[in-house]
Amino acid sequence: MSKKIKFALYLTPEKKAEVERRYNEDGSRSATAFVEHAVDFYLASLSVEHAGAALPTAVKSVIEGRLGVFENRIASLLFKLTVQLDMAMNLLAAYFKLDEDTMRRQRAESVSNVKRTNGQLSFESIARSKDEA
């Protein structure tokens, strides 16, 4: 990323308030980043001969912003889920002293279950299937 320089930007109080109110709508972390995205968009629109060609750039920018927010949320949830799973596995491993053969069979069964259900597992359905067996 290139080094940024500071320069004066004059806006009406209303425009400045709107920028500050809306900068996170496109995934910007600051009003400065929002203004930079706006300048990039405007420069791209000047570079094309007709307005229709600038639309894909705008759409791409919006999609990337939304996907960035979504990606951060999913990463956070996966981290929390992995911590909980690690806790559960460590507790179970400490309680049950399982041999290698039992763990290998369970892994094969678990892989089969996940493939068969396309990952849509529930504790209740697994408990019911164990009662029936």
Secondary structure, DSSP 8 states (H G I E B T S, - for coil): ------------HHHHHHHHHHGGGGT-SSHHHHHHHHHHHHHHHHHSSSGGGGHHHHHHHHHHHHHHHHHHHHHHHHHHHHHHHHHHHHHHHHHS---HHHHHHHHHHHHHHHHHHTT---HHHHHHHHHH-
